Each structure stands twice: as structure tokens, then as C-alpha cells.
Amino acid sequence: MKAFFATKNDLGTMLLRVGAGLAMLPFGIQKVQTFEGTMQFFTGMGIPYFIAVLVVVAETLGAVALVLGFCSRFCAALLAVIMVGAVYAMFSSGYFAGYATPLLFLIMFVPLVVNGAGAWSVDAEISKKMA
């Protein structure tokens, strides 16, 4: 369990974590604000309603958790999986109009899965208490 929260006191990783979380948060908030339309969009693509709800929750609460540095590896992994799906879903729309943004998010989330939250994070504090 300690490895789940373990992270180095790394400023670069912290900047990536906070930046990725703050950049993802408006996408989650937009989906919450237009929830019924979002559900229609996702289910129209063949995504089950329950999975669509999980995507909205992950993009919103997961982004907030990343900003705080709480369960960062887990949240980044969840968001990375969602971004793989988004790249796949948007691939036929082309790079600029389709999959560029989810691809950039995917590239940001993967190092967070590997490295953890970085400096000034809830994960770092939890890890210290487990030592």
C-alpha cells in the first residue's frame, strides 16, 4: 500500500500533476453541466450509460484529486484509460479536430502513473505517515 502513495519530492512532477488536473477539470465540469446531453452523446456512441457516468465522475473528481495530489497514480491511470478511449473514438475526425487533445492528456497522465504525485501532495503526506 505504501508504494501506491510513494512519490519523490519532485517539483516538475507536481507541476505536471497540477497542470494536468487543472486542464482536465473544465472538461469534467462541462460534462456535469450538460449531463443529459453528455449521456446521449456517449450512449449514442454505444458506450453503456453506467460507463458514461463513470467517465464524467473520473474527469471531474479525478481532476480535483490530481490537483490535490490524492490517489494520484490511480486517478492518472483512470484518466489515461479514458483518454485511450477518447483517442480511439476521435481518431476518424483527424488530428486537430479529433484526437490531439486526448492524446496530449494521455501523454501527461502516463508519467503521473509511473512517478506518483510529486511535491506538495496528499499522497506524499500519507506516504510519510506510513513510513
Phi and psi in radians as a Rosetta constraint file:
Dihedral C 1 N 2 CA 2 C 2 CIRCULARHARMONIC -1.073 0.35
Dihedral N 2 CA 2 C 2 N 3 CIRCULARHARMONIC -0.665 0.35
Dihedral C 2 N 3 CA 3 C 3 CIRCULARHARMONIC -1.097 0.35
Dihedral N 3 CA 3 C 3 N 4 CIRCULARHARMONIC -0.498 0.35
Dihedral C 3 N 4 CA 4 C 4 CIRCULARHARMONIC -1.102 0.35
Dihedral N 4 CA 4 C 4 N 5 CIRCULARHARMONIC -0.657 0.35
Dihedral C 4 N 5 CA 5 C 5 CIRCULARHARMONIC -1.706 0.35
Dihedral N 5 CA 5 C 5 N 6 CIRCULARHARMONIC -0.241 0.35
Dihedral C 5 N 6 CA 6 C 6 CIRCULARHARMONIC -1.040 0.35
Dihedral N 6 CA 6 C 6 N 7 CIRCULARHARMONIC 2.434 0.35
Dihedral C 6 N 7 CA 7 C 7 CIRCULARHARMONIC -2.777 0.35
Dihedral N 7 CA 7 C 7 N 8 CIRCULARHARMONIC 2.725 0.35
Dihedral C 7 N 8 CA 8 C 8 CIRCULARHARMONIC -1.517 0.35
Dihedral N 8 CA 8 C 8 N 9 CIRCULARHARMONIC 2.741 0.35
Dihedral C 8 N 9 CA 9 C 9 CIRCULARHARMONIC -1.393 0.35
Dihedral N 9 CA 9 C 9 N 10 CIRCULARHARMONIC 1.138 0.35
Dihedral C 9 N 10 CA 10 C 10 CIRCULARHARMONIC -1.835 0.35
Dihedral N 10 CA 10 C 10 N 11 CIRCULARHARMONIC 2.095 0.35
Dihedral C 10 N 11 CA 11 C 11 CIRCULARHARMONIC -1.220 0.35
Dihedral N 11 CA 11 C 11 N 12 CIRCULARHARMONIC -0.662 0.35
Dihedral C 11 N 12 CA 12 C 12 CIRCULARHARMONIC -1.093 0.35
Dihedral N 12 CA 12 C 12 N 13 CIRCULARHARMONIC -0.769 0.35
Dihedral C 12 N 13 CA 13 C 13 CIRCULARHARMONIC -1.135 0.35
Dihedral N 13 CA 13 C 13 N 14 CIRCULARHARMONIC -0.664 0.35
Dihedral C 13 N 14 CA 14 C 14 CIRCULARHARMONIC -1.097 0.35
Dihedral N 14 CA 14 C 14 N 15 CIRCULARHARMONIC -0.746 0.35
Dihedral C 14 N 15 CA 15 C 15 CIRCULARHARMONIC -1.118 0.35
Dihedral N 15 CA 15 C 15 N 16 CIRCULARHARMONIC -0.702 0.35
Dihedral C 15 N 16 CA 16 C 16 CIRCULARHARMONIC -1.115 0.35
Dihedral N 16 CA 16 C 16 N 17 CIRCULARHARMONIC -0.777 0.35
Dihedral C 16 N 17 CA 17 C 17 CIRCULARHARMONIC -1.081 0.35
Dihedral N 17 CA 17 C 17 N 18 CIRCULARHARMONIC -0.878 0.35
Dihedral C 17 N 18 CA 18 C 18 CIRCULARHARMONIC -1.164 0.35
Dihedral N 18 CA 18 C 18 N 19 CIRCULARHARMONIC -0.746 0.35
Dihedral C 18 N 19 CA 19 C 19 CIRCULARHARMONIC -1.102 0.35
Dihedral N 19 CA 19 C 19 N 20 CIRCULARHARMONIC -0.771 0.35
Dihedral C 19 N 20 CA 20 C 20 CIRCULARHARMONIC -1.137 0.35
Dihedral N 20 CA 20 C 20 N 21 CIRCULARHARMONIC -0.725 0.35
Dihedral C 20 N 21 CA 21 C 21 CIRCULARHARMONIC -1.127 0.35
Dihedral N 21 CA 21 C 21 N 22 CIRCULARHARMONIC -0.792 0.35
Dihedral C 21 N 22 CA 22 C 22 CIRCULARHARMONIC -1.172 0.35
Dihedral N 22 CA 22 C 22 N 23 CIRCULARHARMONIC -0.582 0.35
Dihedral C 22 N 23 CA 23 C 23 CIRCULARHARMONIC -1.269 0.35
Dihedral N 23 CA 23 C 23 N 24 CIRCULARHARMONIC -0.588 0.35
Dihedral C 23 N 24 CA 24 C 24 CIRCULARHARMONIC -1.368 0.35
Dihedral N 24 CA 24 C 24 N 25 CIRCULARHARMONIC -0.559 0.35
Dihedral C 24 N 25 CA 25 C 25 CIRCULARHARMONIC -0.943 0.35
Dihedral N 25 CA 25 C 25 N 26 CIRCULARHARMONIC -0.783 0.35
Dihedral C 25 N 26 CA 26 C 26 CIRCULARHARMONIC -1.060 0.35
Dihedral N 26 CA 26 C 26 N 27 CIRCULARHARMONIC -0.530 0.35
Dihedral C 26 N 27 CA 27 C 27 CIRCULARHARMONIC -1.171 0.35
Dihedral N 27 CA 27 C 27 N 28 CIRCULARHARMONIC -0.707 0.35
Dihedral C 27 N 28 CA 28 C 28 CIRCULARHARMONIC -1.190 0.35
Dihedral N 28 CA 28 C 28 N 29 CIRCULARHARMONIC -0.763 0.35
Dihedral C 28 N 29 CA 29 C 29 CIRCULARHARMONIC -1.080 0.35
Dihedral N 29 CA 29 C 29 N 30 CIRCULARHARMONIC -0.727 0.35
Dihedral C 29 N 30 CA 30 C 30 CIRCULARHARMONIC -1.053 0.35
Dihedral N 30 CA 30 C 30 N 31 CIRCULARHARMONIC -0.720 0.35
Dihedral C 30 N 31 CA 31 C 31 CIRCULARHARMONIC -1.172 0.35
Dihedral N 31 CA 31 C 31 N 32 CIRCULARHARMONIC -0.601 0.35
Dihedral C 31 N 32 CA 32 C 32 CIRCULARHARMONIC -1.191 0.35
Dihedral N 32 CA 32 C 32 N 33 CIRCULARHARMONIC -0.769 0.35
Dihedral C 32 N 33 CA 33 C 33 CIRCULARHARMONIC -1.156 0.35
Dihedral N 33 CA 33 C 33 N 34 CIRCULARHARMONIC -0.518 0.35
Dihedral C 33 N 34 CA 34 C 34 CIRCULARHARMONIC -2.026 0.35
Dihedral N 34 CA 34 C 34 N 35 CIRCULARHARMONIC 0.787 0.35
Dihedral C 34 N 35 CA 35 C 35 CIRCULARHARMONIC -0.960 0.35
Dihedral N 35 CA 35 C 35 N 36 CIRCULARHARMONIC -0.879 0.35
Dihedral C 35 N 36 CA 36 C 36 CIRCULARHARMONIC -1.082 0.35
Dihedral N 36 CA 36 C 36 N 37 CIRCULARHARMONIC -0.751 0.35
Dihedral C 36 N 37 CA 37 C 37 CIRCULARHARMONIC -1.140 0.35
Dihedral N 37 CA 37 C 37 N 38 CIRCULARHARMONIC -0.670 0.35
Dihedral C 37 N 38 CA 38 C 38 CIRCULARHARMONIC -1.092 0.35
Dihedral N 38 CA 38 C 38 N 39 CIRCULARHARMONIC -0.775 0.35
Dihedral C 38 N 39 CA 39 C 39 CIRCULARHARMONIC -1.118 0.35
Dihedral N 39 CA 39 C 39 N 40 CIRCULARHARMONIC -0.703 0.35
Dihedral C 39 N 40 CA 40 C 40 CIRCULARHARMONIC -1.103 0.35
Dihedral N 40 CA 40 C 40 N 41 CIRCULARHARMONIC -0.725 0.35
Dihedral C 40 N 41 CA 41 C 41 CIRCULARHARMONIC -1.072 0.35
Dihedral N 41 CA 41 C 41 N 42 CIRCULARHARMONIC -0.884 0.35
Dihedral C 41 N 42 CA 42 C 42 CIRCULARHARMONIC -1.138 0.35
Dihedral N 42 CA 42 C 42 N 43 CIRCULARHARMONIC -0.816 0.35
Dihedral C 42 N 43 CA 43 C 43 CIRCULARHARMONIC -1.185 0.35
Dihedral N 43 CA 43 C 43 N 44 CIRCULARHARMONIC -0.525 0.35
Dihedral C 43 N 44 CA 44 C 44 CIRCULARHARMONIC -1.138 0.35
Dihedral N 44 CA 44 C 44 N 45 CIRCULARHARMONIC -0.425 0.35
Dihedral C 44 N 45 CA 45 C 45 CIRCULARHARMONIC -1.516 0.35
Dihedral N 45 CA 45 C 45 N 46 CIRCULARHARMONIC -0.010 0.35
Dihedral C 45 N 46 CA 46 C 46 CIRCULARHARMONIC 1.630 0.35
Dihedral N 46 CA 46 C 46 N 47 CIRCULARHARMONIC 0.116 0.35
Dihedral C 46 N 47 CA 47 C 47 CIRCULARHARMONIC -1.454 0.35
Dihedral N 47 CA 47 C 47 N 48 CIRCULARHARMONIC 2.246 0.35
Dihedral C 47 N 48 CA 48 C 48 CIRCULARHARMONIC -1.044 0.35
Dihedral N 48 CA 48 C 48 N 49 CIRCULARHARMONIC 2.551 0.35
Dihedral C 48 N 49 CA 49 C 49 CIRCULARHARMONIC -0.939 0.35
Dihedral N 49 CA 49 C 49 N 50 CIRCULARHARMONIC -0.795 0.35
Dihedral C 49 N 50 CA 50 C 50 CIRCULARHARMONIC -1.039 0.35
Dihedral N 50 CA 50 C 50 N 51 CIRCULARHARMONIC -0.749 0.35
Dihedral C 50 N 51 CA 51 C 51 CIRCULARHARMONIC -1.153 0.35
Dihedral N 51 CA 51 C 51 N 52 CIRCULARHARMONIC -0.699 0.35
Dihedral C 51 N 52 CA 52 C 52 CIRCULARHARMONIC -1.065 0.35
Dihedral N 52 CA 52 C 52 N 53 CIRCULARHARMONIC -0.712 0.35
Dihedral C 52 N 53 CA 53 C 53 CIRCULARHARMONIC -1.097 0.35
Dihedral N 53 CA 53 C 53 N 54 CIRCULARHARMONIC -0.749 0.35
Dihedral C 53 N 54 CA 54 C 54 CIRCULARHARMONIC -1.078 0.35
Dihedral N 54 CA 54 C 54 N 55 CIRCULARHARMONIC -0.645 0.35
Dihedral C 54 N 55 CA 55 C 55 CIRCULARHARMONIC -1.095 0.35
Dihedral N 55 CA 55 C 55 N 56 CIRCULARHARMONIC -0.801 0.35
Dihedral C 55 N 56 CA 56 C 56 CIRCULARHARMONIC -1.089 0.35
Dihedral N 56 CA 56 C 56 N 57 CIRCULARHARMONIC -0.772 0.35
Dihedral C 56 N 57 CA 57 C 57 CIRCULARHARMONIC -1.113 0.35
Dihedral N 57 CA 57 C 57 N 58 CIRCULARHARMONIC -0.794 0.35
Dihedral C 57 N 58 CA 58 C 58 CIRCULARHARMONIC -1.123 0.35
Dihedral N 58 CA 58 C 58 N 59 CIRCULARHARMONIC -0.730 0.35
Dihedral C 58 N 59 CA 59 C 59 CIRCULARHARMONIC -1.209 0.35
Dihedral N 59 CA 59 C 59 N 60 CIRCULARHARMONIC -0.441 0.35
Dihedral C 59 N 60 CA 60 C 60 CIRCULARHARMONIC -1.613 0.35
Dihedral N 60 CA 60 C 60 N 61 CIRCULARHARMONIC -1.118 0.35
Dihedral C 60 N 61 CA 61 C 61 CIRCULARHARMONIC -1.218 0.35
Dihedral N 61 CA 61 C 61 N 62 CIRCULARHARMONIC -0.590 0.35
Dihedral C 61 N 62 CA 62 C 62 CIRCULARHARMONIC -1.118 0.35
Dihedral N 62 CA 62 C 62 N 63 CIRCULARHARMONIC -0.666 0.35
Dihedral C 62 N 63 CA 63 C 63 CIRCULARHARMONIC -1.149 0.35
Dihedral N 63 CA 63 C 63 N 64 CIRCULARHARMONIC -0.748 0.35
Dihedral C 63 N 64 CA 64 C 64 CIRCULARHARMONIC -1.098 0.35
Dihedral N 64 CA 64 C 64 N 65 CIRCULARHARMONIC -0.761 0.35
Dihedral C 64 N 65 CA 65 C 65 CIRCULARHARMONIC -1.081 0.35
Dihedral N 65 CA 65 C 65 N 66 CIRCULARHARMONIC -0.662 0.35
Dihedral C 65 N 66 CA 66 C 66 CIRCULARHARMONIC -1.124 0.35
Dihedral N 66 CA 66 C 66 N 67 CIRCULARHARMONIC -0.773 0.35
Dihedral C 66 N 67 CA 67 C 67 CIRCULARHARMONIC -1.000 0.35
Dihedral N 67 CA 67 C 67 N 68 CIRCULARHARMONIC -0.728 0.35
Dihedral C 67 N 68 CA 68 C 68 CIRCULARHARMONIC -1.350 0.35
Dihedral N 68 CA 68 C 68 N 69 CIRCULARHARMONIC -0.346 0.35
Dihedral C 68 N 69 CA 69 C 69 CIRCULARHARMONIC 1.347 0.35
Dihedral N 69 CA 69 C 69 N 70 CIRCULARHARMONIC 0.616 0.35
Dihedral C 69 N 70 CA 70 C 70 CIRCULARHARMONIC -1.871 0.35
Dihedral N 70 CA 70 C 70 N 71 CIRCULARHARMONIC 2.158 0.35
Dihedral C 70 N 71 CA 71 C 71 CIRCULARHARMONIC 0.904 0.35
Dihedral N 71 CA 71 C 71 N 72 CIRCULARHARMONIC 0.784 0.35
Dihedral C 71 N 72 CA 72 C 72 CIRCULARHARMONIC -1.080 0.35
Dihedral N 72 CA 72 C 72 N 73 CIRCULARHARMONIC -0.758 0.35
Dihedral C 72 N 73 CA 73 C 73 CIRCULARHARMONIC -1.064 0.35
Dihedral N 73 CA 73 C 73 N 74 CIRCULARHARMONIC -0.795 0.35
Dihedral C 73 N 74 CA 74 C 74 CIRCULARHARMONIC -1.091 0.35
Dihedral N 74 CA 74 C 74 N 75 CIRCULARHARMONIC -0.861 0.35
Dihedral C 74 N 75 CA 75 C 75 CIRCULARHARMONIC -1.116 0.35
Dihedral N 75 CA 75 C 75 N 76 CIRCULARHARMONIC -0.741 0.35
Dihedral C 75 N 76 CA 76 C 76 CIRCULARHARMONIC -1.125 0.35
Dihedral N 76 CA 76 C 76 N 77 CIRCULARHARMONIC -0.669 0.35
Dihedral C 76 N 77 CA 77 C 77 CIRCULARHARMONIC -1.140 0.35
Dihedral N 77 CA 77 C 77 N 78 CIRCULARHARMONIC -0.782 0.35
Dihedral C 77 N 78 CA 78 C 78 CIRCULARHARMONIC -1.027 0.35
Dihedral N 78 CA 78 C 78 N 79 CIRCULARHARMONIC -0.838 0.35
Dihedral C 78 N 79 CA 79 C 79 CIRCULARHARMONIC -1.165 0.35
Dihedral N 79 CA 79 C 79 N 80 CIRCULARHARMONIC -0.586 0.35
Dihedral C 79 N 80 CA 80 C 80 CIRCULARHARMONIC -1.121 0.35
Dihedral N 80 CA 80 C 80 N 81 CIRCULARHARMONIC -0.745 0.35
Dihedral C 80 N 81 CA 81 C 81 CIRCULARHARMONIC -1.086 0.35
Dihedral N 81 CA 81 C 81 N 82 CIRCULARHARMONIC -0.748 0.35
Dihedral C 81 N 82 CA 82 C 82 CIRCULARHARMONIC -1.065 0.35
Dihedral N 82 CA 82 C 82 N 83 CIRCULARHARMONIC -0.703 0.35
Dihedral C 82 N 83 CA 83 C 83 CIRCULARHARMONIC -1.213 0.35
Dihedral N 83 CA 83 C 83 N 84 CIRCULARHARMONIC -0.563 0.35
Dihedral C 83 N 84 CA 84 C 84 CIRCULARHARMONIC -1.050 0.35
Dihedral N 84 CA 84 C 84 N 85 CIRCULARHARMONIC -0.798 0.35
Dihedral C 84 N 85 CA 85 C 85 CIRCULARHARMONIC -1.090 0.35
Dihedral N 85 CA 85 C 85 N 86 CIRCULARHARMONIC -0.689 0.35
Dihedral C 85 N 86 CA 86 C 86 CIRCULARHARMONIC -1.179 0.35
Dihedral N 86 CA 86 C 86 N 87 CIRCULARHARMONIC -0.702 0.35
Dihedral C 86 N 87 CA 87 C 87 CIRCULARHARMONIC -1.063 0.35
Dihedral N 87 CA 87 C 87 N 88 CIRCULARHARMONIC -0.801 0.35
Dihedral C 87 N 88 CA 88 C 88 CIRCULARHARMONIC -1.066 0.35
Dihedral N 88 CA 88 C 88 N 89 CIRCULARHARMONIC -0.815 0.35
Dihedral C 88 N 89 CA 89 C 89 CIRCULARHARMONIC -1.159 0.35
Dihedral N 89 CA 89 C 89 N 90 CIRCULARHARMONIC -0.585 0.35
Dihedral C 89 N 90 CA 90 C 90 CIRCULARHARMONIC -1.714 0.35
Dihedral N 90 CA 90 C 90 N 91 CIRCULARHARMONIC -0.025 0.35
Dihedral C 90 N 91 CA 91 C 91 CIRCULARHARMONIC -1.010 0.35
Dihedral N 91 CA 91 C 91 N 92 CIRCULARHARMONIC -0.705 0.35
Dihedral C 91 N 92 CA 92 C 92 CIRCULARHARMONIC -1.207 0.35
Dihedral N 92 CA 92 C 92 N 93 CIRCULARHARMONIC -0.262 0.35
Dihedral C 92 N 93 CA 93 C 93 CIRCULARHARMONIC -1.432 0.35
Dihedral N 93 CA 93 C 93 N 94 CIRCULARHARMONIC -0.087 0.35
Dihedral C 93 N 94 CA 94 C 94 CIRCULARHARMONIC 1.611 0.35
Dihedral N 94 CA 94 C 94 N 95 CIRCULARHARMONIC 3.043 0.35
Dihedral C 94 N 95 CA 95 C 95 CIRCULARHARMONIC -1.167 0.35
Dihedral N 95 CA 95 C 95 N 96 CIRCULARHARMONIC -1.072 0.35
Dihedral C 95 N 96 CA 96 C 96 CIRCULARHARMONIC -1.208 0.35
Dihedral N 96 CA 96 C 96 N 97 CIRCULARHARMONIC -0.744 0.35
Dihedral C 96 N 97 CA 97 C 97 CIRCULARHARMONIC -1.508 0.35
Dihedral N 97 CA 97 C 97 N 98 CIRCULARHARMONIC -0.089 0.35
Dihedral C 97 N 98 CA 98 C 98 CIRCULARHARMONIC -2.259 0.35
Dihedral N 98 CA 98 C 98 N 99 CIRCULARHARMONIC -1.483 0.35
Dihedral C 98 N 99 CA 99 C 99 CIRCULARHARMONIC -1.715 0.35
Dihedral N 99 CA 99 C 99 N 100 CIRCULARHARMONIC 0.052 0.35
Dihedral C 99 N 100 CA 100 C 100 CIRCULARHARMONIC -1.068 0.35
Dihedral N 100 CA 100 C 100 N 101 CIRCULARHARMONIC -0.860 0.35
Dihedral C 100 N 101 CA 101 C 101 CIRCULARHARMONIC -1.138 0.35
Dihedral N 101 CA 101 C 101 N 102 CIRCULARHARMONIC -0.861 0.35
Dihedral C 101 N 102 CA 102 C 102 CIRCULARHARMONIC -1.112 0.35
Dihedral N 102 CA 102 C 102 N 103 CIRCULARHARMONIC -0.532 0.35
Dihedral C 102 N 103 CA 103 C 103 CIRCULARHARMONIC -1.154 0.35
Dihedral N 103 CA 103 C 103 N 104 CIRCULARHARMONIC -0.741 0.35
Dihedral C 103 N 104 CA 104 C 104 CIRCULARHARMONIC -1.106 0.35
Dihedral N 104 CA 104 C 104 N 105 CIRCULARHARMONIC -0.724 0.35
Dihedral C 104 N 105 CA 105 C 105 CIRCULARHARMONIC -1.080 0.35
Dihedral N 105 CA 105 C 105 N 106 CIRCULARHARMONIC -0.769 0.35
Dihedral C 105 N 106 CA 106 C 106 CIRCULARHARMONIC -0.994 0.35
Dihedral N 106 CA 106 C 106 N 107 CIRCULARHARMONIC -0.779 0.35
Dihedral C 106 N 107 CA 107 C 107 CIRCULARHARMONIC -1.120 0.35
Dihedral N 107 CA 107 C 107 N 108 CIRCULARHARMONIC -0.542 0.35
Dihedral C 107 N 108 CA 108 C 108 CIRCULARHARMONIC -1.328 0.35
Dihedral N 108 CA 108 C 108 N 109 CIRCULARHARMONIC -0.624 0.35
Dihedral C 108 N 109 CA 109 C 109 CIRCULARHARMONIC -1.327 0.35
Dihedral N 109 CA 109 C 109 N 110 CIRCULARHARMONIC -0.584 0.35
Dihedral C 109 N 110 CA 110 C 110 CIRCULARHARMONIC -1.045 0.35
Dihedral N 110 CA 110 C 110 N 111 CIRCULARHARMONIC -0.820 0.35
Dihedral C 110 N 111 CA 111 C 111 CIRCULARHARMONIC -1.077 0.35
Dihedral N 111 CA 111 C 111 N 112 CIRCULARHARMONIC -0.494 0.35
Dihedral C 111 N 112 CA 112 C 112 CIRCULARHARMONIC -1.222 0.35
Dihedral N 112 CA 112 C 112 N 113 CIRCULARHARMONIC -0.594 0.35
Dihedral C 112 N 113 CA 113 C 113 CIRCULARHARMONIC -1.125 0.35
Dihedral N 113 CA 113 C 113 N 114 CIRCULARHARMONIC -0.742 0.35
Dihedral C 113 N 114 CA 114 C 114 CIRCULARHARMONIC -1.275 0.35
Dihedral N 114 CA 114 C 114 N 115 CIRCULARHARMONIC -0.803 0.35
Dihedral C 114 N 115 CA 115 C 115 CIRCULARHARMONIC -1.698 0.35
Dihedral N 115 CA 115 C 115 N 116 CIRCULARHARMONIC -0.283 0.35
Dihedral C 115 N 116 CA 116 C 116 CIRCULARHARMONIC 1.509 0.35
Dihedral N 116 CA 116 C 116 N 117 CIRCULARHARMONIC -2.805 0.35
Dihedral C 116 N 117 CA 117 C 117 CIRCULARHARMONIC -1.447 0.35
Dihedral N 117 CA 117 C 117 N 118 CIRCULARHARMONIC -0.463 0.35
Dihedral C 117 N 118 CA 118 C 118 CIRCULARHARMONIC 1.460 0.35
Dihedral N 118 CA 118 C 118 N 119 CIRCULARHARMONIC -2.857 0.35
Dihedral C 118 N 119 CA 119 C 119 CIRCULARHARMONIC -1.173 0.35
Dihedral N 119 CA 119 C 119 N 120 CIRCULARHARMONIC 2.786 0.35
Dihedral C 119 N 120 CA 120 C 120 CIRCULARHARMONIC 0.901 0.35
Dihedral N 120 CA 120 C 120 N 121 CIRCULARHARMONIC 0.987 0.35
Dihedral C 120 N 121 CA 121 C 121 CIRCULARHARMONIC -2.317 0.35
Dihedral N 121 CA 121 C 121 N 122 CIRCULARHARMONIC 2.704 0.35
Dihedral C 121 N 122 CA 122 C 122 CIRCULARHARMONIC -1.088 0.35
Dihedral N 122 CA 122 C 122 N 123 CIRCULARHARMONIC -0.690 0.35
Dihedral C 122 N 123 CA 123 C 123 CIRCULARHARMONIC -0.998 0.35
Dihedral N 123 CA 123 C 123 N 124 CIRCULARHARMONIC -0.742 0.35
Dihedral C 123 N 124 CA 124 C 124 CIRCULARHARMONIC -1.094 0.35
Dihedral N 124 CA 124 C 124 N 125 CIRCULARHARMONIC -0.695 0.35
Dihedral C 124 N 125 CA 125 C 125 CIRCULARHARMONIC -1.178 0.35
Dihedral N 125 CA 125 C 125 N 126 CIRCULARHARMONIC -0.719 0.35
Dihedral C 125 N 126 CA 126 C 126 CIRCULARHARMONIC -1.107 0.35
Dihedral N 126 CA 126 C 126 N 127 CIRCULARHARMONIC -0.743 0.35
Dihedral C 126 N 127 CA 127 C 127 CIRCULARHARMONIC -1.081 0.35
Dihedral N 127 CA 127 C 127 N 128 CIRCULARHARMONIC -0.695 0.35
Dihedral C 127 N 128 CA 128 C 128 CIRCULARHARMONIC -1.088 0.35
Dihedral N 128 CA 128 C 128 N 129 CIRCULARHARMONIC -0.699 0.35
Dihedral C 128 N 129 CA 129 C 129 CIRCULARHARMONIC -1.237 0.35
Dihedral N 129 CA 129 C 129 N 130 CIRCULARHARMONIC -0.400 0.35
Dihedral C 129 N 130 CA 130 C 130 CIRCULARHARMONIC -1.471 0.35
Dihedral N 130 CA 130 C 130 N 131 CIRCULARHARMONIC -0.221 0.35
